[in-house]
């Protein structure tokens, strides 16, 4: 008896189907991660934050120790004090005597601020500049007061209107005399400078300027002529005086004792000697 076996033949031209894809993937070996990769990484950020201040502290301490060891070799006694500036009213010897207690210190320990304060307390010194000059010198530059006028009988005024009182006050009686309420020095000095500039082209100088308590200005020229300016519009009144002076008063200025400019549109003249009948106060009207 014969047994027949049937086999299914595959079509020609078709490649056999492969089932190896799943089998190949299932049999691949996965390498294990190294132990160092699986362990947690240490965090050094806190240590870094602590390390920088520690390094700075050590550096500062080392610098301080080095400076302490070198300081005795670098800190020398003051060997020379130089004084610079145009000095007309004080001598260099007076300056040296004033700062003598400070010069006994060493280069690094000398009190420059105290020396400057001591110098500026001298009446004739307006400003002092003090500095160290390596290795053992101190340099001083001085600016003297510039006396412009007297302030009453007590002090002098510089060009900024600041009062100072030197011992030789009686030697400056030739300076203009300014006076006024307390703490009005700067205001009076500023007005003095303005009036002087306006009167100088006419040949006038100012020997006295007074600001009274109620605010009125009184001025005396070098020719002895008094100008009464009042309180308001004083610059306009001085200009008015200048215009009338050239036209009417110039030839008679030696006979004029006082000119009252407190009028709205004119002025009044008081003569030293009678040059006309009843010439006590002669009004002059503006044209």
Backbone bond lengths (Angstrom), bond angles and torsions (degrees), N, CA, C in turn:
res aa  C-N    CA-C-N  psi(-1)  N-CA   C-N-CA  omega(-1)  CA-C   N-CA-C  phi
1 X - - - 1.452 - - 1.500 107.91 -
2 X 1.230 116.45 132.97 1.463 121.67 -172.54 1.520 108.39 -106.08
3 X 1.372 113.75 137.18 1.482 119.67 178.53 1.522 108.58 -112.00
4 X 1.239 115.33 126.97 1.488 119.99 -179.17 1.520 109.38 -101.64
5 X 1.254 116.14 134.56 1.477 122.69 179.04 1.510 110.25 -111.15
6 X 1.298 114.74 124.14 1.473 119.44 -178.75 1.528 109.94 -96.43
7 X 1.257 115.90 131.44 1.486 122.17 178.19 1.524 109.16 -120.13
8 X 1.254 111.39 135.63 1.485 116.83 177.48 1.504 109.37 -85.32
9 X 1.218 113.61 120.59 1.477 118.19 -179.81 1.531 109.67 -91.58
10 X 1.277 115.34 143.22 1.479 120.79 178.99 1.507 110.08 -80.38
11 X 1.299 114.71 148.42 1.475 117.16 179.49 1.516 109.95 -66.72
12 X 1.309 110.57 145.12 1.467 116.90 179.89 1.523 109.16 -71.07
13 X 1.299 114.94 138.36 1.495 119.85 177.38 1.511 114.50 97.96
14 X 1.294 118.59 -9.25 1.467 120.60 178.53 1.507 109.17 -102.08
15 X 1.308 114.85 133.11 1.477 119.69 178.87 1.502 108.91 -77.52
16 X 1.295 115.32 145.43 1.475 117.04 -179.47 1.518 110.18 -64.98
17 X 1.307 116.20 139.48 1.462 121.20 179.41 1.514 110.03 -71.24
18 X 1.340 112.71 136.67 1.473 119.17 -177.26 1.509 109.75 -104.74
19 X 1.282 112.97 130.92 1.454 119.44 176.86 1.522 110.65 -107.26
20 X 1.326 113.25 19.22 1.477 116.65 -174.73 1.495 113.28 -82.50
21 X 1.341 116.48 -10.13 1.487 117.40 -175.58 1.499 110.52 -64.61
22 X 1.328 116.01 -48.44 1.460 117.59 -179.28 1.492 111.57 -68.10
23 X 1.396 114.13 -38.11 1.461 116.31 -178.92 1.507 111.58 -67.47
24 X 1.384 115.88 -37.47 1.462 118.74 -178.70 1.524 111.16 -66.51
25 X 1.340 117.13 -39.12 1.464 119.58 178.53 1.503 112.04 -67.81
26 X 1.251 118.82 -34.92 1.453 121.29 -177.32 1.506 112.41 -73.51
27 X 1.300 117.14 -23.23 1.455 118.97 -175.49 1.533 113.24 -98.99
28 X 1.424 119.55 2.79 1.476 121.05 -178.46 1.518 109.88 -72.47
29 X 1.329 116.52 141.20 1.469 123.17 178.73 1.521 110.34 -90.40
30 X 1.330 118.05 125.32 1.480 123.48 178.21 1.514 108.79 -93.38
31 X 1.358 118.18 121.88 1.478 119.25 -179.06 1.532 111.21 -69.67
32 X 1.265 116.46 145.17 1.464 122.17 -179.98 1.529 110.58 -80.08
33 X 1.395 117.22 142.47 1.469 121.73 176.76 1.512 109.49 -69.04
34 X 1.333 116.46 144.36 1.471 118.13 177.53 1.517 110.86 -65.16
35 X 1.308 113.77 158.05 1.469 119.47 -177.17 1.532 112.13 -63.33
36 X 1.350 116.06 -34.45 1.479 119.00 -179.54 1.513 112.12 -65.55
37 X 1.346 117.03 -30.15 1.468 119.83 179.94 1.510 111.27 -77.36
38 X 1.350 115.91 -28.02 1.464 118.19 -178.97 1.507 114.04 -83.49
39 X 1.353 116.66 -19.46 1.468 119.74 178.93 1.525 110.75 -80.29
40 X 1.341 120.91 148.45 1.483 122.98 177.93 1.534 110.49 -67.25
41 X 1.359 115.11 139.35 1.465 120.51 -179.44 1.532 109.82 -77.12
42 X 1.317 116.99 138.13 1.477 119.44 179.43 1.526 111.34 -69.72
43 X 1.339 118.37 146.19 1.465 125.40 -179.71 1.536 109.38 -103.52
44 X 1.345 115.69 110.04 1.471 120.88 -178.98 1.530 113.07 -100.24
45 X 1.332 118.81 8.93 1.467 120.26 -176.93 1.533 111.60 -63.41
46 X 1.326 117.32 -39.38 1.468 119.46 178.65 1.509 111.99 -66.21
47 X 1.350 115.89 -36.71 1.460 119.55 178.53 1.521 111.06 -67.21
48 X 1.329 117.99 -38.10 1.456 120.99 177.88 1.526 111.47 -64.19
49 X 1.334 115.44 -41.88 1.472 118.33 178.31 1.516 111.74 -62.96
50 X 1.287 118.00 -30.90 1.457 121.64 178.86 1.527 111.79 -82.40
51 X 1.335 116.14 -29.04 1.470 120.16 -175.13 1.524 112.22 -71.74
52 X 1.344 118.64 -39.34 1.477 121.15 -177.47 1.533 112.52 -63.95
53 X 1.322 119.80 -49.39 1.482 117.83 176.07 1.517 112.98 -60.28
54 X 1.341 116.01 -35.00 1.462 118.78 179.24 1.521 110.94 -66.03
55 X 1.329 117.17 -40.94 1.458 120.59 177.95 1.527 111.70 -64.87
56 X 1.339 116.10 -42.40 1.473 119.58 177.90 1.522 111.00 -63.18
57 X 1.342 116.22 -39.61 1.457 119.82 178.95 1.525 111.05 -63.56
58 X 1.321 115.98 -42.89 1.462 119.97 179.06 1.532 110.83 -65.97
59 X 1.322 116.66 -38.76 1.464 119.85 178.96 1.531 111.07 -65.40
60 X 1.321 115.97 -43.62 1.461 119.04 178.26 1.517 112.08 -64.40
61 X 1.313 116.56 -40.99 1.467 119.73 179.10 1.528 110.64 -64.45
62 X 1.345 115.95 -40.92 1.462 118.57 178.55 1.513 112.25 -65.28
63 X 1.351 117.28 -39.78 1.468 120.71 177.87 1.524 111.11 -64.15
64 X 1.332 115.46 -41.39 1.471 118.94 179.11 1.528 111.30 -63.31
65 X 1.322 115.99 -43.92 1.469 119.43 179.93 1.525 110.88 -63.15
66 X 1.335 116.30 -40.60 1.461 119.92 179.17 1.522 110.93 -65.03
67 X 1.334 116.22 -41.65 1.463 119.59 179.01 1.520 111.14 -64.75
68 X 1.323 117.65 -39.53 1.454 120.75 178.94 1.538 111.99 -63.88
69 X 1.323 115.79 -33.84 1.468 118.70 -179.85 1.531 111.74 -77.48
70 X 1.364 116.26 -32.17 1.466 119.47 -178.62 1.515 113.67 -88.21
71 X 1.338 117.67 -19.82 1.462 120.89 -175.83 1.525 113.50 -57.22
72 X 1.328 120.40 -43.94 1.469 118.46 179.71 1.524 113.55 -60.10
73 X 1.326 117.44 -26.14 1.460 120.11 179.99 1.534 111.78 -84.52
74 X 1.354 117.98 -26.29 1.462 121.50 -177.11 1.526 113.24 -96.46
75 X 1.321 119.05 -27.94 1.466 122.81 -176.09 1.528 109.82 -84.24
76 X 1.324 115.58 97.72 1.453 120.52 -176.55 1.526 110.88 -100.99
77 X 1.304 118.57 158.35 1.471 121.19 173.66 1.523 110.49 -65.09
78 X 1.325 116.69 152.25 1.462 121.56 177.04 1.531 108.71 -68.08
79 X 1.330 115.57 119.96 1.462 120.44 -177.08 1.521 112.66 -100.38
80 X 1.372 117.92 -23.15 1.465 119.69 -174.66 1.519 109.88 -153.31
81 X 1.332 115.71 139.54 1.455 122.87 175.20 1.518 107.67 -123.49
82 X 1.324 117.03 118.27 1.462 121.58 179.10 1.524 109.87 -102.91
83 X 1.343 116.04 133.58 1.464 122.79 -179.55 1.523 107.81 -114.22
84 X 1.339 116.40 121.21 1.457 122.14 -178.55 1.516 110.05 -119.00
85 X 1.323 115.59 155.29 1.456 121.40 -178.98 1.520 110.80 125.60
86 X 1.319 115.55 153.85 1.460 120.84 178.23 1.525 108.83 -81.23
87 X 1.316 115.37 108.20 1.462 121.47 -177.04 1.525 109.39 -106.13
88 X 1.321 115.61 115.79 1.463 120.93 179.78 1.524 112.58 -111.98
89 X 1.318 117.07 -24.12 1.458 120.48 -173.47 1.527 112.90 -113.76
90 X 1.325 118.10 -14.83 1.458 121.31 177.07 1.526 108.27 -130.89
91 X 1.315 116.22 157.43 1.460 121.62 -179.39 1.518 110.31 -101.60
92 X 1.336 115.26 158.58 1.453 119.39 176.28 1.524 111.45 -65.16
93 X 1.324 116.49 -30.69 1.462 119.23 178.49 1.522 110.99 -64.42
94 X 1.336 116.72 -38.86 1.470 120.01 177.76 1.526 110.54 -63.88
95 X 1.325 116.59 -36.79 1.461 120.42 177.87 1.526 110.36 -67.59
96 X 1.328 116.86 -44.47 1.462 120.83 -179.81 1.525 111.09 -61.88
97 X 1.327 116.73 -40.49 1.468 119.64 178.98 1.526 111.18 -65.61
98 X 1.333 117.02 -33.93 1.462 120.33 -177.02 1.528 111.82 -70.10
99 X 1.320 117.37 -33.99 1.465 120.11 -175.41 1.521 112.07 -101.00
100 X 1.315 118.40 6.25 1.470 121.34 -177.52 1.529 113.06 -54.34
101 X 1.345 121.13 -40.82 1.474 119.27 -179.96 1.529 113.83 -63.41
102 X 1.336 117.62 -23.35 1.466 120.21 -177.87 1.527 112.02 -86.13
103 X 1.323 117.44 -27.16 1.458 121.18 -172.95 1.520 111.68 -72.27
104 X 1.311 118.60 -18.31 1.462 120.74 179.87 1.518 112.83 -69.70
105 X 1.323 118.62 -10.75 1.468 121.74 179.23 1.527 109.88 -78.56
106 X 1.340 116.02 174.79 1.458 121.73 179.01 1.532 110.14 -91.30
107 X 1.330 115.32 178.70 1.463 120.73 -173.54 1.528 111.87 -60.55
108 X 1.330 117.47 -44.20 1.461 120.61 -176.16 1.528 112.89 -86.68
109 X 1.312 118.23 -20.48 1.463 120.19 -175.49 1.520 113.36 -100.23
110 X 1.347 118.90 -5.21 1.454 120.16 -179.27 1.528 109.86 -63.60
111 X 1.319 116.89 136.75 1.464 123.36 -176.17 1.528 108.97 -87.30
112 X 1.325 116.77 92.29 1.465 120.74 -177.86 1.533 111.44 -68.46
113 X 1.336 117.39 -40.45 1.465 120.09 -179.93 1.524 110.95 -64.48
114 X 1.338 116.81 -42.28 1.455 119.71 177.86 1.514 112.10 -65.55
115 X 1.328 117.42 -36.94 1.456 121.02 178.04 1.529 110.80 -65.17
116 X 1.329 116.47 -41.90 1.465 119.80 178.77 1.526 111.03 -63.61
117 X 1.340 116.74 -44.42 1.469 119.95 179.03 1.521 111.03 -61.55
118 X 1.311 116.51 -40.73 1.470 120.92 179.70 1.517 110.97 -63.16
119 X 1.310 117.49 -41.03 1.460 120.87 -179.97 1.526 111.76 -68.37
120 X 1.328 116.77 -41.77 1.468 119.58 -177.62 1.520 112.30 -73.34
121 X 1.299 118.37 -8.77 1.460 121.19 172.50 1.526 111.71 -80.37
122 X 1.320 117.66 -13.57 1.460 120.16 174.40 1.528 108.32 -70.81
123 X 1.334 118.83 132.45 1.467 120.53 -171.90 1.522 114.89 -56.80
124 X 1.324 117.78 -35.31 1.450 120.07 -173.77 1.528 113.84 -86.97
125 X 1.315 118.61 -2.72 1.461 121.03 -178.85 1.524 109.30 -100.11
126 X 1.335 115.70 119.30 1.461 120.71 178.47 1.513 112.10 -86.26
127 X 1.345 117.49 -36.29 1.462 120.78 -178.14 1.521 108.52 -153.29
128 X 1.337 116.25 141.29 1.463 122.45 178.85 1.522 109.15 -130.13
129 X 1.328 115.92 137.07 1.459 122.73 176.03 1.527 108.13 -122.07
130 X 1.331 116.79 123.25 1.472 122.30 -174.95 1.525 108.43 -124.82
131 X 1.339 117.47 132.61 1.468 121.36 178.93 1.530 110.20 -148.95
132 X 1.329 115.95 158.25 1.463 122.69 176.41 1.523 110.08 -83.66
133 X 1.316 116.35 147.02 1.462 123.14 173.50 1.525 107.24 -128.98
134 X 1.342 115.43 114.74 1.455 120.73 -176.83 1.533 110.66 -61.17
135 X 1.350 117.88 139.84 1.476 126.65 6.69 1.531 114.10 -103.21
136 X 1.348 118.84 -12.13 1.471 118.65 -171.43 1.526 112.95 -150.18
137 X 1.358 116.86 33.36 1.459 119.78 -176.92 1.529 111.04 -125.69
138 X 1.336 114.95 157.60 1.460 123.27 172.33 1.525 107.52 -126.28
139 X 1.327 116.19 128.53 1.459 121.71 -179.33 1.528 109.06 -107.59
140 X 1.332 116.07 131.67 1.466 122.32 -178.75 1.526 108.16 -123.55
141 X 1.324 116.39 128.24 1.459 121.93 174.39 1.528 108.10 -117.87
142 X 1.330 116.42 124.74 1.460 122.27 -174.39 1.527 111.20 -114.25
143 X 1.325 114.75 145.33 1.463 122.23 172.83 1.524 107.94 -122.58
144 X 1.319 115.44 118.27 1.463 119.73 -176.36 1.525 111.99 -81.28
145 X 1.321 114.11 158.84 1.453 120.61 171.85 1.533 109.73 -67.76
146 X 1.327 115.77 146.06 1.457 121.25 175.32 1.522 107.85 -111.89
147 X 1.328 118.60 100.08 1.462 119.77 -177.39 1.529 111.17 -70.48
148 X 1.323 116.09 127.40 1.460 121.82 -178.95 1.521 110.85 -111.70
149 X 1.324 116.99 -36.43 1.463 120.44 -176.50 1.515 109.37 -155.29
150 X 1.327 114.98 168.59 1.461 121.10 173.00 1.523 109.07 -94.19
151 X 1.320 115.13 145.98 1.466 120.30 174.34 1.520 107.51 -110.25
152 X 1.317 115.91 98.02 1.454 120.61 -174.24 1.517 110.11 59.68
153 X 1.310 115.99 -142.57 1.459 121.78 177.32 1.523 111.88 -108.10
154 X 1.339 116.79 17.68 1.463 119.97 -171.70 1.517 114.33 -114.85
155 X 1.320 118.89 -25.68 1.468 119.65 -171.72 1.519 109.97 -157.50
156 X 1.327 114.06 174.61 1.455 123.01 172.47 1.524 108.97 -111.69
157 X 1.327 116.02 160.05 1.460 121.97 176.87 1.516 109.39 -118.40
158 X 1.359 116.18 136.38 1.455 119.25 171.98 1.524 109.51 -87.32
159 X 1.335 116.90 -176.01 1.459 119.80 -175.54 1.525 113.19 -70.03
160 X 1.326 118.68 -11.25 1.457 122.53 175.48 1.530 112.70 -93.70
161 X 1.321 116.49 0.89 1.451 119.71 -177.88 1.506 114.02 79.71
162 X 1.318 117.39 18.26 1.468 121.89 178.93 1.527 109.08 -94.01
163 X 1.319 115.87 133.03 1.467 121.34 -176.21 1.528 110.51 -89.36
164 X 1.317 115.71 143.23 1.462 122.87 172.19 1.519 107.91 -147.48
165 X 1.326 115.52 151.76 1.463 120.69 -170.42 1.524 110.52 -125.58
166 X 1.320 118.03 89.56 1.475 119.72 175.35 1.523 110.77 -78.00
167 X 1.325 115.88 164.31 1.462 119.64 179.68 1.520 111.53 -68.43
168 X 1.329 116.76 -31.10 1.469 120.79 -175.21 1.523 111.17 -87.24
169 X 1.327 118.08 39.87 1.456 121.49 -175.50 1.523 111.75 -61.73
170 X 1.333 118.17 -34.08 1.463 121.26 -177.57 1.522 112.00 -68.21
171 X 1.320 118.79 -15.54 1.454 121.30 -178.88 1.519 113.67 -81.43
172 X 1.341 117.38 -0.49 1.465 120.33 -175.15 1.523 111.89 -121.31
173 X 1.321 115.58 35.51 1.464 119.83 178.87 1.520 112.04 -71.24
174 X 1.326 117.98 -13.21 1.470 120.20 177.89 1.527 112.50 -78.50
175 X 1.330 118.44 -11.77 1.463 121.00 178.44 1.525 110.75 -76.30
176 X 1.332 117.73 153.37 1.476 120.34 177.00 1.524 110.95 -57.55
177 X 1.317 115.47 147.51 1.459 121.82 -179.73 1.523 108.83 -101.63
178 X 1.330 116.82 116.56 1.457 122.73 176.60 1.514 108.75 -110.83
179 X 1.322 116.09 144.70 1.470 119.93 179.94 1.516 108.95 -151.36
180 X 1.324 114.69 159.00 1.457 120.61 -179.71 1.510 110.10 172.45
181 X 1.335 117.30 -172.94 1.466 120.50 178.40 1.521 111.10 -64.04
182 X 1.321 115.84 162.65 1.456 120.30 177.11 1.535 110.40 -62.04
183 X 1.312 115.20 145.77 1.470 124.24 -179.67 1.522 112.52 66.88
184 X 1.338 118.28 17.59 1.464 120.95 177.38 1.517 111.36 -107.32
185 X 1.341 118.02 16.29 1.463 120.01 -176.16 1.521 112.00 -59.80
186 X 1.321 117.53 -46.70 1.459 120.14 -177.05 1.523 111.49 -65.17
187 X 1.314 117.86 -40.95 1.456 121.08 179.52 1.527 110.66 -63.56
188 X 1.319 117.34 -44.62 1.463 120.79 -179.53 1.530 110.03 -66.52
189 X 1.337 117.93 -39.99 1.462 120.53 178.88 1.525 110.99 -64.07
190 X 1.318 117.85 -42.48 1.465 120.76 178.53 1.524 110.94 -62.14
191 X 1.323 116.72 -42.36 1.465 119.51 179.27 1.520 111.24 -68.52
192 X 1.322 116.38 -35.49 1.456 120.25 176.61 1.526 110.95 -61.22
193 X 1.300 117.94 -43.58 1.461 121.61 -179.86 1.529 111.28 -65.83
194 X 1.320 117.41 -38.58 1.469 120.37 178.49 1.521 110.60 -67.57
195 X 1.330 117.71 -47.52 1.463 120.68 179.36 1.527 111.45 -61.25
196 X 1.326 116.65 -40.85 1.466 120.07 -179.74 1.522 111.02 -61.63
197 X 1.332 116.44 -41.21 1.462 120.02 179.96 1.527 111.36 -66.57
198 X 1.320 117.83 -34.24 1.458 121.01 -179.22 1.527 111.90 -76.97
199 X 1.320 118.05 -34.08 1.468 121.09 -175.74 1.525 113.25 -89.28
200 X 1.319 117.28 -18.89 1.469 120.00 -176.40 1.527 112.46 -60.58
201 X 1.354 121.31 -42.21 1.476 119.24 178.60 1.523 113.74 -60.39
202 X 1.320 118.24 -23.09 1.470 121.37 178.48 1.523 112.01 -88.43
203 X 1.333 116.88 -0.85 1.456 120.50 179.39 1.511 114.66 88.27
204 X 1.344 116.92 15.36 1.462 120.79 -178.70 1.535 110.33 -101.50
205 X 1.308 114.80 142.74 1.456 122.27 167.55 1.519 107.85 -117.99
206 X 1.315 116.17 165.93 1.462 121.01 -178.11 1.523 108.81 -110.30
207 X 1.304 116.15 124.97 1.463 120.70 176.22 1.523 112.11 -103.19
208 X 1.337 116.42 -19.75 1.472 119.40 -179.88 1.518 109.61 -153.37
209 X 1.333 115.41 137.30 1.458 121.73 175.93 1.522 107.37 -140.04
210 X 1.332 115.48 127.38 1.465 120.26 -175.70 1.523 109.83 -129.04
211 X 1.313 115.24 131.91 1.462 122.38 171.06 1.522 107.15 -109.22
212 X 1.313 116.07 112.23 1.454 120.13 -177.45 1.529 111.16 -84.31
213 X 1.332 115.03 167.90 1.467 120.65 -172.66 1.521 112.80 -59.53
214 X 1.316 118.72 -32.82 1.461 120.72 -178.54 1.531 112.05 -87.31
215 X 1.341 118.04 4.70 1.461 121.19 172.18 1.502 115.91 97.16
216 X 1.326 119.03 8.01 1.457 121.53 -179.55 1.523 110.63 -88.20
217 X 1.336 115.42 145.63 1.455 122.68 -179.35 1.529 110.21 -105.89
218 X 1.334 114.98 134.55 1.468 121.99 176.82 1.524 107.64 -129.18
219 X 1.323 115.40 131.37 1.460 121.31 -172.45 1.522 109.44 -130.80
220 X 1.328 116.58 140.12 1.462 122.11 176.15 1.528 108.02 -123.63
221 X 1.325 116.23 129.65 1.459 120.99 -178.25 1.529 110.11 -88.89
222 X 1.343 114.36 170.82 1.455 119.70 178.26 1.519 113.00 -64.99
223 X 1.328 118.62 -19.88 1.454 123.01 176.07 1.529 112.45 -84.33
224 X 1.332 116.48 0.52 1.452 120.21 179.51 1.513 114.06 84.30
225 X 1.313 118.72 14.26 1.464 122.66 -179.43 1.522 108.61 -91.77
226 X 1.328 116.44 129.05 1.454 121.68 177.70 1.522 109.91 -91.64
227 X 1.339 115.56 134.68 1.459 121.46 175.72 1.525 108.13 -115.41
228 X 1.323 116.37 120.20 1.460 122.33 177.26 1.518 107.77 -97.60
229 X 1.334 116.82 111.81 1.467 121.48 -171.86 1.523 113.35 -102.58
230 X 1.297 118.90 -18.95 1.454 120.50 -178.66 1.519 112.28 75.95
231 X 1.333 116.22 -155.15 1.463 121.54 -172.79 1.524 113.03 -102.43
232 X 1.326 117.99 -41.89 1.466 121.73 -168.74 1.522 111.63 -108.72
233 X 1.356 114.69 150.98 1.464 122.43 173.52 1.529 112.01 52.27
234 X 1.320 116.09 44.79 1.467 119.86 -174.55 1.530 111.25 -68.45
235 X 1.309 119.29 -33.09 1.461 120.38 179.13 1.528 111.19 -68.51
236 X 1.325 117.20 -39.92 1.462 120.17 176.37 1.525 110.88 -63.14
237 X 1.314 117.21 -35.11 1.461 120.31 179.63 1.527 111.65 -69.34
238 X 1.319 116.73 -36.96 1.463 119.21 176.65 1.527 109.94 -66.97
239 X 1.335 118.04 -39.24 1.468 120.34 176.61 1.531 110.35 -63.49
240 X 1.317 116.99 -40.29 1.463 120.43 177.66 1.523 110.83 -61.14
241 X 1.325 116.48 -42.94 1.453 120.79 177.42 1.528 110.73 -59.54
242 X 1.348 117.41 -41.10 1.460 120.64 -179.62 1.509 112.43 -63.27
243 X 1.334 117.81 -41.52 1.462 120.04 -179.46 1.526 111.69 -68.66
244 X 1.327 118.44 -39.13 1.463 121.05 179.67 1.525 110.82 -75.08
245 X 1.324 116.74 -33.05 1.466 120.47 -177.94 1.532 111.11 -60.44
246 X 1.334 117.51 -46.58 1.461 120.10 -178.42 1.523 112.02 -65.16
247 X 1.339 118.19 -31.69 1.462 121.10 -175.28 1.531 113.03 -88.15
248 X 1.347 116.99 -36.27 1.470 119.11 -168.48 1.524 113.04 -123.29
249 X 1.307 118.28 -41.15 1.455 121.26 -165.29 1.521 115.08 -98.50
250 X 1.303 117.86 -13.74 1.461 120.21 -171.93 1.525 112.77 -58.72
251 X 1.317 116.97 -42.91 1.471 120.15 -177.57 1.521 112.61 -75.21
252 X 1.318 118.14 -15.01 1.465 121.66 -176.36 1.537 112.64 -111.64
253 X 1.326 117.20 11.49 1.452 119.57 -170.93 1.524 112.13 -61.61
254 X 1.342 118.55 -30.66 1.465 120.32 -178.98 1.521 112.20 -69.20
255 X 1.312 117.79 -20.28 1.463 121.62 -179.65 1.530 113.04 -97.82
256 X 1.319 117.73 0.52 1.462 121.24 -176.13 1.526 109.36 -95.05
257 X 1.317 115.98 129.65 1.461 121.24 177.61 1.529 111.89 -98.62
258 X 1.318 117.85 -37.40 1.463 120.47 -174.63 1.524 109.68 -151.77
259 X 1.329 115.84 143.29 1.460 122.52 176.17 1.521 107.41 -127.26
260 X 1.324 115.02 119.48 1.463 121.26 -178.63 1.528 108.83 -97.24
261 X 1.318 116.46 113.51 1.466 122.62 -177.74 1.524 112.23 -103.54
262 X 1.306 118.36 16.34 1.455 121.13 -176.42 1.522 113.07 -82.39
263 X 1.323 117.22 3.39 1.460 121.17 176.07 1.523 110.35 -80.15
264 X 1.334 115.73 156.53 1.457 120.40 -177.27 1.520 111.80 -73.16
265 X 1.341 118.51 -38.27 1.469 120.92 -173.84 1.521 112.87 -131.51
266 X 1.299 118.38 23.75 1.449 119.39 -179.89 1.508 111.58 -171.35
267 X 1.328 116.09 -157.43 1.455 121.80 179.08 1.522 108.82 -154.07
268 X 1.312 116.31 165.63 1.472 122.24 178.19 1.519 108.34 -124.83
269 X 1.345 115.72 138.95 1.455 122.31 -176.40 1.519 109.53 -112.41
270 X 1.313 116.97 132.51 1.464 122.80 172.51 1.521 107.57 -110.39
271 X 1.336 117.22 124.68 1.460 122.65 -174.19 1.524 110.83 -91.95
272 X 1.319 114.78 150.70 1.462 120.04 176.91 1.531 110.61 -69.98
273 X 1.325 116.75 -43.31 1.453 121.93 179.94 1.522 107.61 -128.58
274 X 1.286 117.67 148.08 1.478 118.87 179.65 1.520 110.64 -62.18
275 X 1.330 115.45 120.38 1.459 120.84 175.15 1.520 110.98 -111.24
276 X 1.317 116.06 -3.42 1.463 122.04 177.59 1.514 107.07 -157.88
277 X 1.306 119.29 157.73 1.468 121.43 179.72 1.529 110.89 -58.48
278 X 1.362 113.77 133.49 1.478 121.67 176.16 1.527 111.66 55.01
279 X 1.319 116.06 44.11 1.474 119.98 179.85 1.517 109.98 -96.35
280 X 1.305 117.18 71.85 1.464 122.02 176.84 1.513 110.15 -92.59
281 X 1.288 116.89 -62.09 1.458 123.07 171.37 1.511 107.44 -127.21
282 X 1.308 116.63 109.28 1.459 121.37 -175.94 1.515 110.02 -103.01
283 X 1.335 118.60 109.62 1.466 120.12 179.77 1.522 111.32 -69.17
284 X 1.303 115.23 143.77 1.466 121.51 175.03 1.521 105.74 -125.44
285 X 1.343 115.78 119.53 1.463 120.35 -176.77 1.518 109.85 -90.48
286 X 1.312 114.80 150.51 1.454 121.62 176.32 1.523 109.15 -76.18
287 X 1.325 115.57 140.18 1.466 121.35 177.49 1.526 109.53 -86.06
